[in-house]
Amino acid sequence: MDTKSAHTIKQHIKRAIEELSLALTLANEASPADEFLRLRTSVGDIVARIDTMLQDNIYKHHPGLDGMKD
């Protein structure tokens, strides 16, 4: 994958994570505590899998796209 495509994919993934965070905010306000905790755990698992995918498929080949690295 070329760097431009990798960057575009990373931006879409970042927006997806932001949307998941917004969904959690809404769920926190509208759900009983036990439901919210289950949802938060599920979203955490999803974000962890996304991060693993980024590490394995994008940052490995394009380390400059990882904002955590210099």
FIKOL-384847 format. One record per atom (N, C-alpha, C, O, CB): residue number from 1; residue in three letters; atom name; x negated, y negated, z negated. Coordinates in nm, 4 decimals. Glycine has a CB too. Example, Ala and Ser with C-alpha at 12.3 -4.5 7.8 and 13.67 -1.06 7.14 Angstrom:
<atoms>
@seq:1, type:ALA, atom:N, px:-1.3190, py:0.5690, pz:-0.7800
@seq:1, type:ALA, atom:CA, px:-1.2300, py:0.4500, pz:-0.7800
@seq:1, type:ALA, atom:C, px:-1.3200, py:0.3300, pz:-0.7800
@seq:1, type:ALA, atom:O, px:-1.4236, py:0.3319, pz:-0.8465
@seq:1, type:ALA, atom:CB, px:-1.1308, py:0.4473, pz:-0.9046
@seq:2, type:SER, atom:N, px:-1.2850, py:0.2250, pz:-0.7080
@seq:2, type:SER, atom:CA, px:-1.3670, py:0.1060, pz:-0.7140
@seq:2, type:SER, atom:C, px:-1.2900, py:-0.0030, pz:-0.7870
@seq:2, type:SER, atom:O, px:-1.3409, py:-0.1138, pz:-0.8039
@seq:2, type:SER, atom:CB, px:-1.4084, py:0.0598, pz:-0.5725
</atoms>
This chain:
<atoms>
@seq:1, type:MET, atom:N, px:-0.0850, py:0.1170, pz:0.0000
@seq:1, type:MET, atom:CA, px:0.0000, py:0.0000, pz:0.0000
@seq:1, type:MET, atom:C, px:-0.0899, py:-0.1236, pz:0.0000
@seq:1, type:MET, atom:O, px:-0.1899, py:-0.1293, pz:-0.0716
@seq:1, type:MET, atom:CB, px:0.0969, py:0.0004, pz:-0.1226
@seq:2, type:ASP, atom:N, px:-0.0532, py:-0.2208, pz:0.0802
@seq:2, type:ASP, atom:CA, px:-0.1321, py:-0.3434, pz:0.0841
@seq:2, type:ASP, atom:C, px:-0.0998, py:-0.4307, pz:-0.0373
@seq:2, type:ASP, atom:O, px:0.0025, py:-0.4119, pz:-0.1030
@seq:2, type:ASP, atom:CB, px:-0.1056, py:-0.4209, pz:0.2151
@seq:3, type:THR, atom:N, px:-0.1877, py:-0.5253, pz:-0.0658
@seq:3, type:THR, atom:CA, px:-0.1747, py:-0.6092, pz:-0.1849
@seq:3, type:THR, atom:C, px:-0.0473, py:-0.6926, pz:-0.1833
@seq:3, type:THR, atom:O, px:0.0176, py:-0.7081, pz:-0.2867
@seq:3, type:THR, atom:CB, px:-0.2950, py:-0.7003, pz:-0.1976
@seq:4, type:LYS, atom:N, px:-0.0111, py:-0.7461, pz:-0.0684
@seq:4, type:LYS, atom:CA, px:0.1100, py:-0.8286, pz:-0.0600
@seq:4, type:LYS, atom:C, px:0.2339, py:-0.7463, pz:-0.0960
@seq:4, type:LYS, atom:O, px:0.3195, py:-0.7928, pz:-0.1713
@seq:4, type:LYS, atom:CB, px:0.1250, py:-0.8884, pz:0.0819
@seq:5, type:SER, atom:N, px:0.2434, py:-0.6263, pz:-0.0435
@seq:5, type:SER, atom:CA, px:0.3574, py:-0.5394, pz:-0.0758
@seq:5, type:SER, atom:C, px:0.3570, py:-0.5023, pz:-0.2232
@seq:5, type:SER, atom:O, px:0.4619, py:-0.5023, pz:-0.2876
@seq:5, type:SER, atom:CB, px:0.3546, py:-0.4121, pz:0.0103
@seq:6, type:ALA, atom:N, px:0.2400, py:-0.4708, pz:-0.2768
@seq:6, type:ALA, atom:CA, px:0.2294, py:-0.4359, pz:-0.4184
@seq:6, type:ALA, atom:C, px:0.2759, py:-0.5525, pz:-0.5055
@seq:6, type:ALA, atom:O, px:0.3461, py:-0.5325, pz:-0.6047
@seq:6, type:ALA, atom:CB, px:0.0844, py:-0.3967, pz:-0.4540
@seq:7, type:HIS, atom:N, px:0.2369, py:-0.6728, pz:-0.4685
@seq:7, type:HIS, atom:CA, px:0.2782, py:-0.7919, pz:-0.5436
@seq:7, type:HIS, atom:C, px:0.4304, py:-0.8092, pz:-0.5381
@seq:7, type:HIS, atom:O, px:0.4933, py:-0.8382, pz:-0.6399
@seq:7, type:HIS, atom:CB, px:0.2079, py:-0.9183, pz:-0.4879
@seq:8, type:THR, atom:N, px:0.4882, py:-0.7919, pz:-0.4219
@seq:8, type:THR, atom:CA, px:0.6335, py:-0.8057, pz:-0.4065
@seq:8, type:THR, atom:C, px:0.7069, py:-0.7020, pz:-0.4901
@seq:8, type:THR, atom:O, px:0.8054, py:-0.7337, pz:-0.5568
@seq:8, type:THR, atom:CB, px:0.6737, py:-0.7923, pz:-0.2587
@seq:9, type:ILE, atom:N, px:0.6597, py:-0.5800, pz:-0.4866
@seq:9, type:ILE, atom:CA, px:0.7221, py:-0.4734, pz:-0.5655
@seq:9, type:ILE, atom:C, px:0.7114, py:-0.5056, pz:-0.7139
@seq:9, type:ILE, atom:O, px:0.8076, py:-0.4885, pz:-0.7887
@seq:9, type:ILE, atom:CB, px:0.6563, py:-0.3367, pz:-0.5351
@seq:10, type:LYS, atom:N, px:0.5944, py:-0.5520, pz:-0.7562
@seq:10, type:LYS, atom:CA, px:0.5764, py:-0.5875, pz:-0.8966
@seq:10, type:LYS, atom:C, px:0.6757, py:-0.6960, pz:-0.9379
@seq:10, type:LYS, atom:O, px:0.7317, py:-0.6893, pz:-1.0473
@seq:10, type:LYS, atom:CB, px:0.4323, py:-0.6346, pz:-0.9221
@seq:11, type:GLN, atom:N, px:0.6981, py:-0.7946, pz:-0.8533
@seq:11, type:GLN, atom:CA, px:0.7916, py:-0.9025, pz:-0.8858
@seq:11, type:GLN, atom:C, px:0.9345, py:-0.8497, pz:-0.8998
@seq:11, type:GLN, atom:O, px:1.0075, py:-0.8920, pz:-0.9895
@seq:11, type:GLN, atom:CB, px:0.7862, py:-1.0118, pz:-0.7781
@seq:12, type:HIS, atom:N, px:0.9742, py:-0.7590, pz:-0.8132
@seq:12, type:HIS, atom:CA, px:1.1081, py:-0.6993, pz:-0.8238
@seq:12, type:HIS, atom:C, px:1.1215, py:-0.6197, pz:-0.9537
@seq:12, type:HIS, atom:O, px:1.2245, py:-0.6255, pz:-1.0208
@seq:12, type:HIS, atom:CB, px:1.1365, py:-0.6079, pz:-0.7021
@seq:13, type:ILE, atom:N, px:1.0181, py:-0.5467, pz:-0.9873
@seq:13, type:ILE, atom:CA, px:1.0204, py:-0.4680, pz:-1.1106
@seq:13, type:ILE, atom:C, px:1.0266, py:-0.5605, pz:-1.2319
@seq:13, type:ILE, atom:O, px:1.0988, py:-0.5330, pz:-1.3277
@seq:13, type:ILE, atom:CB, px:0.8963, py:-0.3761, pz:-1.1191
@seq:14, type:LYS, atom:N, px:0.9518, py:-0.6689, pz:-1.2275
@seq:14, type:LYS, atom:CA, px:0.9550, py:-0.7656, pz:-1.3377
@seq:14, type:LYS, atom:C, px:1.0965, py:-0.8204, pz:-1.3564
@seq:14, type:LYS, atom:O, px:1.1445, py:-0.8328, pz:-1.4691
@seq:14, type:LYS, atom:CB, px:0.8556, py:-0.8815, pz:-1.3114
@seq:15, type:ARG, atom:N, px:1.1624, py:-0.8530, pz:-1.2461
@seq:15, type:ARG, atom:CA, px:1.2998, py:-0.9040, pz:-1.2552
@seq:15, type:ARG, atom:C, px:1.3948, py:-0.7972, pz:-1.3098
@seq:15, type:ARG, atom:O, px:1.4866, py:-0.8284, pz:-1.3856
@seq:15, type:ARG, atom:CB, px:1.3484, py:-0.9521, pz:-1.1171
@seq:16, type:ALA, atom:N, px:1.3729, py:-0.6728, pz:-1.2717
@seq:16, type:ALA, atom:CA, px:1.4572, py:-0.5643, pz:-1.3231
@seq:16, type:ALA, atom:C, px:1.4428, py:-0.5526, pz:-1.4749
@seq:16, type:ALA, atom:O, px:1.5416, py:-0.5329, pz:-1.5455
@seq:16, type:ALA, atom:CB, px:1.4205, py:-0.4300, pz:-1.2554
@seq:17, type:ILE, atom:N, px:1.3213, py:-0.5645, pz:-1.5242
@seq:17, type:ILE, atom:CA, px:1.2984, py:-0.5588, pz:-1.6688
@seq:17, type:ILE, atom:C, px:1.3640, py:-0.6781, pz:-1.7375
@seq:17, type:ILE, atom:O, px:1.4203, py:-0.6638, pz:-1.8461
@seq:17, type:ILE, atom:CB, px:1.1472, py:-0.5554, pz:-1.7000
@seq:18, type:GLU, atom:N, px:1.3571, py:-0.7946, pz:-1.6757
@seq:18, type:GLU, atom:CA, px:1.4237, py:-0.9124, pz:-1.7318
@seq:18, type:GLU, atom:C, px:1.5747, py:-0.8904, pz:-1.7391
@seq:18, type:GLU, atom:O, px:1.6384, py:-0.9295, pz:-1.8370
@seq:18, type:GLU, atom:CB, px:1.3922, py:-1.0379, pz:-1.6476
@seq:19, type:GLU, atom:N, px:1.6318, py:-0.8284, pz:-1.6369
@seq:19, type:GLU, atom:CA, px:1.7758, py:-0.7993, pz:-1.6370
@seq:19, type:GLU, atom:C, px:1.8112, py:-0.6995, pz:-1.7474
@seq:19, type:GLU, atom:O, px:1.9143, py:-0.7136, pz:-1.8132
@seq:19, type:GLU, atom:CB, px:1.8198, py:-0.7442, pz:-1.4997
@seq:20, type:LEU, atom:N, px:1.7266, py:-0.5995, pz:-1.7676
@seq:20, type:LEU, atom:CA, px:1.7504, py:-0.5048, pz:-1.8763
@seq:20, type:LEU, atom:C, px:1.7468, py:-0.5758, pz:-2.0114
@seq:20, type:LEU, atom:O, px:1.8260, py:-0.5448, pz:-2.1004
@seq:20, type:LEU, atom:CB, px:1.6463, py:-0.3917, pz:-1.8728
@seq:21, type:SER, atom:N, px:1.6561, py:-0.6695, pz:-2.0262
@seq:21, type:SER, atom:CA, px:1.6481, py:-0.7460, pz:-2.1510
@seq:21, type:SER, atom:C, px:1.7746, py:-0.8289, pz:-2.1727
@seq:21, type:SER, atom:O, px:1.8259, py:-0.8374, pz:-2.2844
@seq:21, type:SER, atom:CB, px:1.5246, py:-0.8376, pz:-2.1499
@seq:22, type:LEU, atom:N, px:1.8240, py:-0.8895, pz:-2.0659
@seq:22, type:LEU, atom:CA, px:1.9489, py:-0.9655, pz:-2.0769
@seq:22, type:LEU, atom:C, px:2.0656, py:-0.8745, pz:-2.1134
@seq:22, type:LEU, atom:O, px:2.1514, py:-0.9116, pz:-2.1935
@seq:22, type:LEU, atom:CB, px:1.9788, py:-1.0388, pz:-1.9454
@seq:23, type:ALA, atom:N, px:2.0684, py:-0.7570, pz:-2.0552
@seq:23, type:ALA, atom:CA, px:2.1743, py:-0.6615, pz:-2.0877
@seq:23, type:ALA, atom:C, px:2.1688, py:-0.6244, pz:-2.2356
@seq:23, type:ALA, atom:O, px:2.2726, py:-0.6111, pz:-2.3004
@seq:23, type:ALA, atom:CB, px:2.1620, py:-0.5350, pz:-2.0004
@seq:24, type:LEU, atom:N, px:2.0490, py:-0.6080, pz:-2.2885
@seq:24, type:LEU, atom:CA, px:2.0361, py:-0.5771, pz:-2.4312
@seq:24, type:LEU, atom:C, px:2.0859, py:-0.6923, pz:-2.5178
@seq:24, type:LEU, atom:O, px:2.1489, py:-0.6701, pz:-2.6212
@seq:24, type:LEU, atom:CB, px:1.8904, py:-0.5451, pz:-2.4657
@seq:25, type:THR, atom:N, px:2.0582, py:-0.8134, pz:-2.4761
@seq:25, type:THR, atom:CA, px:2.1067, py:-0.9294, pz:-2.5518
@seq:25, type:THR, atom:C, px:2.2589, py:-0.9287, pz:-2.5573
@seq:25, type:THR, atom:O, px:2.3184, py:-0.9503, pz:-2.6629
@seq:25, type:THR, atom:CB, px:2.0559, py:-1.0612, pz:-2.4887
@seq:26, type:LEU, atom:N, px:2.3210, py:-0.9039, pz:-2.4429
@seq:26, type:LEU, atom:CA, px:2.4676, py:-0.8974, pz:-2.4391
@seq:26, type:LEU, atom:C, px:2.5196, py:-0.7810, pz:-2.5224
@seq:26, type:LEU, atom:O, px:2.6176, py:-0.7954, pz:-2.5954
@seq:26, type:LEU, atom:CB, px:2.5171, py:-0.8843, pz:-2.2944
@seq:27, type:ALA, atom:N, px:2.4550, py:-0.6674, pz:-2.5116
@seq:27, type:ALA, atom:CA, px:2.4978, py:-0.5496, pz:-2.5873
@seq:27, type:ALA, atom:C, px:2.4839, py:-0.5733, pz:-2.7373
@seq:27, type:ALA, atom:O, px:2.5671, py:-0.5274, pz:-2.8156
@seq:27, type:ALA, atom:CB, px:2.4162, py:-0.4264, pz:-2.5456
@seq:28, type:ASN, atom:N, px:2.3809, py:-0.6434, pz:-2.7766
@seq:28, type:ASN, atom:CA, px:2.3603, py:-0.6717, pz:-2.9188
@seq:28, type:ASN, atom:C, px:2.4754, py:-0.7544, pz:-2.9745
@seq:28, type:ASN, atom:O, px:2.5162, py:-0.7369, pz:-3.0893
@seq:28, type:ASN, atom:CB, px:2.2271, py:-0.7452, pz:-2.9405
@seq:29, type:GLU, atom:N, px:2.5266, py:-0.8438, pz:-2.8923
@seq:29, type:GLU, atom:CA, px:2.6367, py:-0.9301, pz:-2.9357
@seq:29, type:GLU, atom:C, px:2.7722, py:-0.8605, pz:-2.9291
@seq:29, type:GLU, atom:O, px:2.8639, py:-0.8971, pz:-3.0026
@seq:29, type:GLU, atom:CB, px:2.6402, py:-1.0554, pz:-2.8511
@seq:30, type:ALA, atom:N, px:2.7861, py:-0.7609, pz:-2.8424
@seq:30, type:ALA, atom:CA, px:2.9178, py:-0.7038, pz:-2.8157
@seq:30, type:ALA, atom:C, px:2.9359, py:-0.5601, pz:-2.8641
@seq:30, type:ALA, atom:O, px:3.0460, py:-0.5059, pz:-2.8548
@seq:30, type:ALA, atom:CB, px:2.9443, py:-0.7091, pz:-2.6702
@seq:31, type:SER, atom:N, px:2.8315, py:-0.4983, pz:-2.9149
@seq:31, type:SER, atom:CA, px:2.8396, py:-0.3560, pz:-2.9484
@seq:31, type:SER, atom:C, px:2.8189, py:-0.3329, pz:-3.0971
@seq:31, type:SER, atom:O, px:2.7504, py:-0.4098, pz:-3.1646
@seq:31, type:SER, atom:CB, px:2.7365, py:-0.2767, pz:-2.8687
@seq:32, type:PRO, atom:N, px:2.8788, py:-0.2261, pz:-3.1469
@seq:32, type:PRO, atom:CA, px:2.8472, py:-0.1856, pz:-3.2838
@seq:32, type:PRO, atom:C, px:2.6985, py:-0.1500, pz:-3.2937
@seq:32, type:PRO, atom:O, px:2.6360, py:-0.1137, pz:-3.1941
@seq:32, type:PRO, atom:CB, px:2.9357, py:-0.0649, pz:-3.3278
@seq:33, type:ALA, atom:N, px:2.6439, py:-0.1606, pz:-3.4117
@seq:33, type:ALA, atom:CA, px:2.4999, py:-0.1410, pz:-3.4323
@seq:33, type:ALA, atom:C, px:2.4510, py:-0.0066, pz:-3.3803
@seq:33, type:ALA, atom:O, px:2.3453, py:0.0001, pz:-3.3177
@seq:33, type:ALA, atom:CB, px:2.4665, py:-0.1532, pz:-3.5793
@seq:34, type:ASP, atom:N, px:2.5260, py:0.1009, pz:-3.4051
@seq:34, type:ASP, atom:CA, px:2.4793, py:0.2328, pz:-3.3620
@seq:34, type:ASP, atom:C, px:2.4742, py:0.2436, pz:-3.2096
@seq:34, type:ASP, atom:O, px:2.3816, py:0.3038, pz:-3.1551
@seq:34, type:ASP, atom:CB, px:2.5699, py:0.3420, pz:-3.4189
@seq:35, type:GLU, atom:N, px:2.5716, py:0.1867, pz:-3.1411
@seq:35, type:GLU, atom:CA, px:2.5693, py:0.1871, pz:-2.9944
@seq:35, type:GLU, atom:C, px:2.4530, py:0.1044, pz:-2.9417
@seq:35, type:GLU, atom:O, px:2.3838, py:0.1450, pz:-2.8484
@seq:35, type:GLU, atom:CB, px:2.7017, py:0.1333, pz:-2.9381
@seq:36, type:PHE, atom:N, px:2.4322, py:-0.0109, pz:-3.0018
@seq:36, type:PHE, atom:CA, px:2.3227, py:-0.0966, pz:-2.9578
@seq:36, type:PHE, atom:C, px:2.1883, py:-0.0269, pz:-2.9758
@seq:36, type:PHE, atom:O, px:2.1028, py:-0.0333, pz:-2.8875
@seq:36, type:PHE, atom:CB, px:2.3242, py:-0.2290, pz:-3.0348
@seq:37, type:LEU, atom:N, px:2.1694, py:0.0391, pz:-3.0887
@seq:37, type:LEU, atom:CA, px:2.0419, py:0.1073, pz:-3.1125
@seq:37, type:LEU, atom:C, px:2.0174, py:0.2179, pz:-3.0104
@seq:37, type:LEU, atom:O, px:1.9044, py:0.2363, pz:-2.9651
@seq:37, type:LEU, atom:CB, px:2.0386, py:0.1655, pz:-3.2538
@seq:38, type:ARG, atom:N, px:2.1218, py:0.2914, pz:-2.9738
@seq:38, type:ARG, atom:CA, px:2.1061, py:0.3952, pz:-2.8708
@seq:38, type:ARG, atom:C, px:2.0704, py:0.3325, pz:-2.7366
@seq:38, type:ARG, atom:O, px:1.9827, py:0.3818, pz:-2.6657
@seq:38, type:ARG, atom:CB, px:2.2354, py:0.4790, pz:-2.8575
@seq:39, type:LEU, atom:N, px:2.1379, py:0.2247, pz:-2.7025
@seq:39, type:LEU, atom:CA, px:2.1095, py:0.1563, pz:-2.5763
@seq:39, type:LEU, atom:C, px:1.9678, py:0.0994, pz:-2.5763
@seq:39, type:LEU, atom:O, px:1.8959, py:0.1100, pz:-2.4769
@seq:39, type:LEU, atom:CB, px:2.2119, py:0.0440, pz:-2.5518
@seq:40, type:ARG, atom:N, px:1.9285, py:0.0395, pz:-2.6874
@seq:40, type:ARG, atom:CA, px:1.7940, py:-0.0175, pz:-2.6965
@seq:40, type:ARG, atom:C, px:1.6876, py:0.0906, pz:-2.6798
@seq:40, type:ARG, atom:O, px:1.5858, py:0.0687, pz:-2.6141
@seq:40, type:ARG, atom:CB, px:1.7752, py:-0.0895, pz:-2.8308
@seq:41, type:THR, atom:N, px:1.7113, py:0.2057, pz:-2.7387
@seq:41, type:THR, atom:CA, px:1.6175, py:0.3170, pz:-2.7230
@seq:41, type:THR, atom:C, px:1.6101, py:0.3611, pz:-2.5773
@seq:41, type:THR, atom:O, px:1.5014, py:0.3852, pz:-2.5247
@seq:41, type:THR, atom:CB, px:1.6587, py:0.4354, pz:-2.8122
@seq:42, type:SER, atom:N, px:1.7244, py:0.3715, pz:-2.5130
@seq:42, type:SER, atom:CA, px:1.7274, py:0.4118, pz:-2.3719
@seq:42, type:SER, atom:C, px:1.6561, py:0.3105, pz:-2.2834
@seq:42, type:SER, atom:O, px:1.5781, py:0.3481, pz:-2.1959
@seq:42, type:SER, atom:CB, px:1.8717, py:0.4294, pz:-2.3246
@seq:43, type:VAL, atom:N, px:1.6822, py:0.1837, pz:-2.3057
@seq:43, type:VAL, atom:CA, px:1.6168, py:0.0799, pz:-2.2261
@seq:43, type:VAL, atom:C, px:1.4661, py:0.0818, pz:-2.2522
@seq:43, type:VAL, atom:O, px:1.3872, py:0.0634, pz:-2.1595
@seq:43, type:VAL, atom:CB, px:1.6760, py:-0.0598, pz:-2.2587
@seq:44, type:GLY, atom:N, px:1.4267, py:0.1034, pz:-2.3750
@seq:44, type:GLY, atom:CA, px:1.2840, py:0.1142, pz:-2.4061
@seq:44, type:GLY, atom:C, px:1.2181, py:0.2279, pz:-2.3300
@seq:44, type:GLY, atom:O, px:1.1067, py:0.2139, pz:-2.2796
@seq:44, type:GLY, atom:CB, px:1.2639, py:0.1342, pz:-2.5554
@seq:45, type:ASP, atom:N, px:1.2879, py:0.3409, pz:-2.3220
@seq:45, type:ASP, atom:CA, px:1.2354, py:0.4545, pz:-2.2453
@seq:45, type:ASP, atom:C, px:1.2216, py:0.4195, pz:-2.0977
@seq:45, type:ASP, atom:O, px:1.1229, py:0.4556, pz:-2.0336
@seq:45, type:ASP, atom:CB, px:1.3264, py:0.5771, pz:-2.2618
@seq:46, type:ILE, atom:N, px:1.3202, py:0.3498, pz:-2.0446
@seq:46, type:ILE, atom:CA, px:1.3170, py:0.3098, pz:-1.9032
@seq:46, type:ILE, atom:C, px:1.2001, py:0.2155, pz:-1.8773
@seq:46, type:ILE, atom:O, px:1.1264, py:0.2331, pz:-1.7803
@seq:46, type:ILE, atom:CB, px:1.4500, py:0.2422, pz:-1.8625
@seq:47, type:VAL, atom:N, px:1.1829, py:0.1163, pz:-1.9629
@seq:47, type:VAL, atom:CA, px:1.0739, py:0.0201, pz:-1.9451
@seq:47, type:VAL, atom:C, px:0.9387, py:0.0910, pz:-1.9554
@seq:47, type:VAL, atom:O, px:0.8465, py:0.0597, pz:-1.8801
@seq:47, type:VAL, atom:CB, px:1.0835, py:-0.0934, pz:-2.0501
@seq:48, type:ALA, atom:N, px:0.9269, py:0.1849, pz:-2.0469
@seq:48, type:ALA, atom:CA, px:0.8013, py:0.2605, pz:-2.0594
@seq:48, type:ALA, atom:C, px:0.7718, py:0.3394, pz:-1.9321
@seq:48, type:ALA, atom:O, px:0.6571, py:0.3455, pz:-1.8877
@seq:48, type:ALA, atom:CB, px:0.8078, py:0.3561, pz:-2.1801
@seq:49, type:ARG, atom:N, px:0.8745, py:0.3992, pz:-1.8741
@seq:49, type:ARG, atom:CA, px:0.8542, py:0.4739, pz:-1.7488
@seq:49, type:ARG, atom:C, px:0.8156, py:0.3810, pz:-1.6348
@seq:49, type:ARG, atom:O, px:0.7309, py:0.4146, pz:-1.5520
@seq:49, type:ARG, atom:CB, px:0.9811, py:0.5518, pz:-1.7116
@seq:50, type:ILE, atom:N, px:0.8782, py:0.2641, pz:-1.6309
@seq:50, type:ILE, atom:CA, px:0.8431, py:0.1659, pz:-1.5282
@seq:50, type:ILE, atom:C, px:0.6976, py:0.1239, pz:-1.5442
@seq:50, type:ILE, atom:O, px:0.6244, py:0.1139, pz:-1.4458
@seq:50, type:ILE, atom:CB, px:0.9362, py:0.0424, pz:-1.5359
@seq:51, type:ASP, atom:N, px:0.6561, py:0.0995, pz:-1.6671
@seq:51, type:ASP, atom:CA, px:0.5177, py:0.0587, pz:-1.6915
@seq:51, type:ASP, atom:C, px:0.4204, py:0.1673, pz:-1.6478
@seq:51, type:ASP, atom:O, px:0.3161, py:0.1379, pz:-1.5893
@seq:51, type:ASP, atom:CB, px:0.4969, py:0.0258, pz:-1.8397
@seq:52, type:THR, atom:N, px:0.4538, py:0.2914, pz:-1.6758
@seq:52, type:THR, atom:CA, px:0.3689, py:0.4029, pz:-1.6327
@seq:52, type:THR, atom:C, px:0.3603, py:0.4076, pz:-1.4808
@seq:52, type:THR, atom:O, px:0.2528, py:0.4298, pz:-1.4250
@seq:52, type:THR, atom:CB, px:0.4230, py:0.5367, pz:-1.6872
@seq:53, type:MET, atom:N, px:0.4729, py:0.3869, pz:-1.4141
@seq:53, type:MET, atom:CA, px:0.4739, py:0.3861, pz:-1.2678
@seq:53, type:MET, atom:C, px:0.3858, py:0.2736, pz:-1.2143
@seq:53, type:MET, atom:O, px:0.3104, py:0.2928, pz:-1.1189
@seq:53, type:MET, atom:CB, px:0.6178, py:0.3712, pz:-1.2147
@seq:54, type:LEU, atom:N, px:0.3959, py:0.1555, pz:-1.2765
@seq:54, type:LEU, atom:CA, px:0.3116, py:0.0440, pz:-1.2334
@seq:54, type:LEU, atom:C, px:0.1642, py:0.0781, pz:-1.2505
@seq:54, type:LEU, atom:O, px:0.0831, py:0.0526, pz:-1.1615
@seq:54, type:LEU, atom:CB, px:0.3460, py:-0.0832, pz:-1.3123
@seq:55, type:GLN, atom:N, px:0.1300, py:0.1356, pz:-1.3652
@seq:55, type:GLN, atom:CA, px:-0.0095, py:0.1712, pz:-1.3906
@seq:55, type:GLN, atom:C, px:-0.0598, py:0.2718, pz:-1.2881
@seq:55, type:GLN, atom:O, px:-0.1690, py:0.2568, pz:-1.2332
@seq:55, type:GLN, atom:CB, px:-0.0255, py:0.2278, pz:-1.5318
@seq:56, type:ASP, atom:N, px:0.0210, py:0.3747, pz:-1.2627
@seq:56, type:ASP, atom:CA, px:-0.0216, py:0.4835, pz:-1.1744
@seq:56, type:ASP, atom:C, px:-0.0203, py:0.4458, pz:-1.0268
@seq:56, type:ASP, atom:O, px:-0.1044, py:0.4931, pz:-0.9504
@seq:56, type:ASP, atom:CB, px:0.0666, py:0.6030, pz:-1.1955
@seq:57, type:ASN, atom:N, px:0.0731, py:0.3621, pz:-0.9861
@seq:57, type:ASN, atom:CA, px:0.0922, py:0.3389, pz:-0.8432
@seq:57, type:ASN, atom:C, px:0.0517, py:0.2010, pz:-0.7932
@seq:57, type:ASN, atom:O, px:0.0268, py:0.1837, pz:-0.6738
@seq:57, type:ASN, atom:CB, px:0.2331, py:0.3610, pz:-0.8098
@seq:58, type:ILE, atom:N, px:0.0448, py:0.1049, pz:-0.8801
@seq:58, type:ILE, atom:CA, px:0.0122, py:-0.0297, pz:-0.8326
@seq:58, type:ILE, atom:C, px:-0.1177, py:-0.0790, pz:-0.8947
@seq:58, type:ILE, atom:O, px:-0.2125, py:-0.1093, pz:-0.8222
@seq:58, type:ILE, atom:CB, px:0.1262, py:-0.1274, pz:-0.8645
@seq:59, type:TYR, atom:N, px:-0.1242, py:-0.0876, pz:-1.0272
@seq:59, type:TYR, atom:CA, px:-0.2422, py:-0.1454, pz:-1.0913
@seq:59, type:TYR, atom:C, px:-0.3676, py:-0.0623, pz:-1.0678
@seq:59, type:TYR, atom:O, px:-0.4783, py:-0.1161, pz:-1.0633
@seq:59, type:TYR, atom:CB, px:-0.2182, py:-0.1601, pz:-1.2398
@seq:60, type:LYS, atom:N, px:-0.3506, py:0.0672, pz:-1.0531
@seq:60, type:LYS, atom:CA, px:-0.4655, py:0.1544, pz:-1.0265
@seq:60, type:LYS, atom:C, px:-0.5345, py:0.1144, pz:-0.8961
@seq:60, type:LYS, atom:O, px:-0.6572, py:0.1165, pz:-0.8862
@seq:60, type:LYS, atom:CB, px:-0.4211, py:0.3022, pz:-1.0201
@seq:61, type:HIS, atom:N, px:-0.4543, py:0.0783, pz:-0.7974
@seq:61, type:HIS, atom:CA, px:-0.5079, py:0.0431, pz:-0.6662
@seq:61, type:HIS, atom:C, px:-0.5240, py:-0.1080, pz:-0.6470
@seq:61, type:HIS, atom:O, px:-0.5972, py:-0.1529, pz:-0.5588
@seq:61, type:HIS, atom:CB, px:-0.4182, py:0.0986, pz:-0.5581
@seq:62, type:HIS, atom:N, px:-0.4547, py:-0.1853, pz:-0.7305
@seq:62, type:HIS, atom:CA, px:-0.4593, py:-0.3318, pz:-0.7215
@seq:62, type:HIS, atom:C, px:-0.4729, py:-0.3894, pz:-0.8627
@seq:62, type:HIS, atom:O, px:-0.3796, py:-0.4528, pz:-0.9122
@seq:62, type:HIS, atom:CB, px:-0.3310, py:-0.3884, pz:-0.6500
@seq:63, type:PRO, atom:N, px:-0.5867, py:-0.3686, pz:-0.9278
@seq:63, type:PRO, atom:CA, px:-0.6015, py:-0.4113, pz:-1.0673
@seq:63, type:PRO, atom:C, px:-0.5829, py:-0.5614, pz:-1.0874
@seq:63, type:PRO, atom:O, px:-0.5509, py:-0.6046, pz:-1.1981
@seq:63, type:PRO, atom:CB, px:-0.7370, py:-0.3713, pz:-1.1181
@seq:64, type:GLY, atom:N, px:-0.6019, py:-0.6399, pz:-0.9854
@seq:64, type:GLY, atom:CA, px:-0.5833, py:-0.7838, pz:-0.9978
@seq:64, type:GLY, atom:C, px:-0.4387, py:-0.8246, pz:-1.0211
@seq:64, type:GLY, atom:O, px:-0.4126, py:-0.9379, pz:-1.0614
@seq:64, type:GLY, atom:CB, px:-0.6345, py:-0.8514, pz:-0.8755
@seq:65, type:LEU, atom:N, px:-0.3443, py:-0.7345, pz:-0.9963
@seq:65, type:LEU, atom:CA, px:-0.2029, py:-0.7656, pz:-1.0170
@seq:65, type:LEU, atom:C, px:-0.1589, py:-0.7434, pz:-1.1610
@seq:65, type:LEU, atom:O, px:-0.0495, py:-0.7844, pz:-1.1996
@seq:65, type:LEU, atom:CB, px:-0.1177, py:-0.6820, pz:-0.9247
@seq:66, type:ASP, atom:N, px:-0.2431, py:-0.6790, pz:-1.2399
@seq:66, type:ASP, atom:CA, px:-0.2109, py:-0.6536, pz:-1.3801
@seq:66, type:ASP, atom:C, px:-0.2436, py:-0.7789, pz:-1.4600
@seq:66, type:ASP, atom:O, px:-0.3606, py:-0.8118, pz:-1.4793
@seq:66, type:ASP, atom:CB, px:-0.2892, py:-0.5297, pz:-1.4352
@seq:67, type:GLY, atom:N, px:-0.1423, py:-0.8475, pz:-1.5055
@seq:67, type:GLY, atom:CA, px:-0.1613, py:-0.9714, pz:-1.5795
@seq:67, type:GLY, atom:C, px:-0.2373, py:-0.9544, pz:-1.7093
@seq:67, type:GLY, atom:O, px:-0.2829, py:-1.0530, pz:-1.7672
@seq:67, type:GLY, atom:CB, px:-0.0299, py:-1.0327, pz:-1.6080
@seq:68, type:MET, atom:N, px:-0.2519, py:-0.8314, pz:-1.7564
@seq:68, type:MET, atom:CA, px:-0.3224, py:-0.8059, pz:-1.8815
@seq:68, type:MET, atom:C, px:-0.4733, py:-0.7990, pz:-1.8618
@seq:68, type:MET, atom:O, px:-0.5487, py:-0.8016, pz:-1.9590
@seq:68, type:MET, atom:CB, px:-0.2730, py:-0.6771, pz:-1.9436
@seq:69, type:LYS, atom:N, px:-0.5169, py:-0.7903, pz:-1.7391
@seq:69, type:LYS, atom:CA, px:-0.6600, py:-0.7782, pz:-1.7123
@seq:69, type:LYS, atom:C, px:-0.7131, py:-0.9080, pz:-1.6554
@seq:69, type:LYS, atom:O, px:-0.6401, py:-0.9835, pz:-1.5911
@seq:69, type:LYS, atom:CB, px:-0.6882, py:-0.6620, pz:-1.6159
@seq:70, type:ASP, atom:N, px:-0.8395, py:-0.9332, pz:-1.6792
@seq:70, type:ASP, atom:CA, px:-0.9037, py:-1.0543, pz:-1.6245
@seq:70, type:ASP, atom:C, px:-0.9370, py:-1.0365, pz:-1.4787
@seq:70, type:ASP, atom:O, px:-0.9912, py:-1.1276, pz:-1.4162
@seq:70, type:ASP, atom:CB, px:-1.0306, py:-1.0888, pz:-1.7025
</atoms>
